[in-house]
């Protein structure tokens, strides 16, 4: 039986790039390592970026833009949803 854990990482305006990129790299690297060392095994994770409306978000400091995979929180079943921390706004 194929078991792929669907992981969503919530993105929002003001997100710290590392707070998104860190978990994304961990899960996608685990999937690449699985493919390298056990090529016949199922991929352990399918990682998607998610935003409230499925649109693009602007990272903190206005220097980088995240482009979610077009996913919204509605209609997607995730085994795990990562919610990066956010600094309080002044």
Secondary structure by P-SEA (a helix, b strand, c coil): cbbbbbbbbbbcccccaaaaaaaaaaaaaaaaaaaaacccccccbbbbbbccccbbbbcccccccccccccccccccccbbbbbbbcccc
